[in-house]
Structures are given as structure tokens and as C-alpha cells.
Amino acid sequence: MTTNSYNTYIKNIAYYVVFIMMFVILINFTVDPGNIYPKLSIQKDNVTLKTHIEELLGSEYGVFMPSGINERSIKKALAEYPINYDCAVIGSSHVMQISAVRKHNSLQDICLSMKNLGVSGGSLEDYLALSNIILNNTKYLPKTIVFGVDPWSLKLNQDGKWVEYEQDYLDMRKELLQSISSSNLASKSLILNLINLQYFKRSLIALFTDSVSSTSTPVPKFDYSNGLIRAVTLPDGSLVYSSENIENNKESIKKISGKHNYKIVKDKFYHPHAVELFQKLITHLKTKGIDVVLVLTPYHHKVWSIKSQPIIGVMKAVEKRVHDLAESLEIQVIGSYNPNIVGCLPDEFYDAMHAKSECLEKLDRFYKKH
């Protein structure tokens, strides 16, 4: 191959890569299945959100999740809604099945009623933002805040979607650190998310799926294990996947290879400054008279089957750090990333890292009454 032809070959590859990246960026920004980027159209206002929450809380069996409204905006509106409740559950999609209204309830000894504020890709920044929203609702504080701690939770800048309630994050950060020093990490994460292949996959699914109503539609009584045509939010904010999602997962769980390193970086277990920030948040909540409980939800047995993969070392290190943190703050840790410790069976998972309510129900035996 001559020098000229080689240079032409490299240029063609570069053009191809740039074209693919631009295509991915365009699809992710315009389709935006998580509704995290600004749109030219008029957004849903607070009245719509309030109406949705009122319909949700007033429903007997839950409502279909509306499209076109940011998930974090919905959870913020739920956190703000003036109603008495025992527990706020904060975390990622791993805690969305924790519920007080299912047949297989979780944390029954702590939470007779709850607001499940779990959000997709939930991170430490979400902890701060949602805690700030909860504390601002001074007349209706929960007795307990339950944090679902994932293997990536003790690090900052793991997900940029928290920018939806960025001011709440900054307000709480200022309260804890007496400083508003912050970088544009959220903006950087949102930019990087435009070339995220997992988000691109979600965008393509949304692009070729029939659009659904943006209104809240109450659902009839149904079997949670089978789901309905669309995902359902139960009256406590917990989630029931769509029937299609549940059916697809029955097949995908058979194909779990064991390798699963979502948000995991080898040998980077946690950031000391992030652990310190989380510690300050917990201490701050305790001064407000709120108990804090940390929950570790298990990963599927097949994930643990390959001992050499990075996530195994991360899960072990983070779980130990969580217990050390809890001991120093005199709070409880419930559960484990290891399904055998929790007592979960292989068929009690939706996929590699999302446990079913049948598994999460077993978290109760970890709770120690004072």
C-alpha cells in the first residue's frame, strides 16, 4: 500500500467514525428516551406534575408512566407532595422494586408507608438533591431515609442525569461543605452521554416503538409478575415493568455470561472525598431527626460466577467500605451484593443486577430492631 493510498484509507476511516458519532449524537439528542436534554418544544409544567402525583397517590393500583416528562422531575414532585409517610427510598433502578404495597413487600419493619424515589442511574448527586427536596418539605419529613448503595455510589460524576435538579444538589452541597465550589461535571456527563451506546440502544427502541399517552392513566388490578402493556408506577412510587420487558428478561437472564461491569472501573472502588460527602449527608439527616438505613441489593449469581472480572473486586471493596461507614455513624446496613448472603434464588431476578420483589422481600431479616 502506497503512502497516498494509506492516507486516503485513514481519512476514510476517520470520516466514517465521525459520521457514526454524529448519527449517534443526533439520535440520542432528538429521541432522548430519558428526557434529559432541553427541547425546543414547551415542557410539562408543575401543574401537570402535581396532577400526575395526585392521580398516582389517589389510585388504587397505580398509573401508567406518562411519556414526555423527565423521570427525576416526577420523583421530585413526589418528594415534595405534602403527605405523611414513614420512609423515603433513594437510589438507582436497583431499588425501584422496593415497595410497601406489593404482595412481596420490602422493609416492612421500617416502612409501613413509603415514597420510592429511585431513579435510573441514581448516583451520589441524586442522594444530595433528593435529600434537599425532602428536607424542604419540613411539615412532612419521613421517619427514615433508605439509601440504596450501588457499587458506583461512593464516587461522584457517575451519571449526569441529576442535572435535572442541579440546584437542589448545589444547595445541599453548600449546606454540607459550606461551599458552592463545583465544576461543570453534570454538563460534561450529559455531553458524554450523547455518544453513550447504551443510551443509543434505548433511543432506537423508543424511536421504533409506538408513542404512548403523556397523561396519567389509572390501571385496573393486575398481576405484578406479568405486568401490563406499559410500565406502571404503583401508589408508593415503586415500579412494575411492562409485560414485554418482563417477557424479554425471562430469555435474557438465561444468557447472562457472568461478565457485567456497568459503571465499573477496575481497581477504582470509591473516592475518599465522595465518601466524606456521603458521611456528612447522613450526619446532617440524623441532626434533623431522620434515621438512615443503607441497603445493598444483590446481583445475579451468574455475575459472581467469574471471580476475575473487575466488578467482583469492586463489590467486595465497596460493601466493606459501606459497613465501615455505617459502623462509624451507628446506622444499619441491610442486604448484600452477594445473592447467597441475602438468600435470593436465581429465578428471583429480572436480569444481571435487578432483583425481583421476591428477592428484595428477604432484606427484612437483616433489620435489627433497636
Secondary structure as GFF3:
##gff-version 3
##sequence-region A 1 370
A	DSSP	alpha_helix	3	31	.	.	.	ID=ss1
A	DSSP	alpha_helix	46	58	.	.	.	ID=ss2
A	DSSP	beta_strand	63	64	.	.	.	ID=ss3
A	DSSP	alpha_helix	71	80	.	.	.	ID=ss4
A	DSSP	beta_strand	87	90	.	.	.	ID=ss5
A	DSSP	three_ten_helix	93	95	.	.	.	ID=ss6
A	DSSP	beta_strand	114	116	.	.	.	ID=ss7
A	DSSP	alpha_helix	124	136	.	.	.	ID=ss8
A	DSSP	three_ten_helix	138	140	.	.	.	ID=ss9
A	DSSP	beta_strand	144	148	.	.	.	ID=ss10
A	DSSP	three_ten_helix	161	165	.	.	.	ID=ss11
A	DSSP	alpha_helix	166	177	.	.	.	ID=ss12
A	DSSP	alpha_helix	185	193	.	.	.	ID=ss13
A	DSSP	alpha_helix	197	207	.	.	.	ID=ss14
A	DSSP	beta_strand	232	233	.	.	.	ID=ss15
A	DSSP	beta_strand	239	240	.	.	.	ID=ss16
A	DSSP	alpha_helix	243	252	.	.	.	ID=ss17
A	DSSP	three_ten_helix	253	255	.	.	.	ID=ss18
A	DSSP	alpha_helix	272	287	.	.	.	ID=ss19
A	DSSP	beta_strand	291	296	.	.	.	ID=ss20
A	DSSP	three_ten_helix	303	305	.	.	.	ID=ss21
A	DSSP	alpha_helix	310	329	.	.	.	ID=ss22
A	DSSP	beta_strand	332	335	.	.	.	ID=ss23
A	DSSP	alpha_helix	339	342	.	.	.	ID=ss24
A	DSSP	alpha_helix	357	360	.	.	.	ID=ss25
A	DSSP	three_ten_helix	361	366	.	.	.	ID=ss26
###
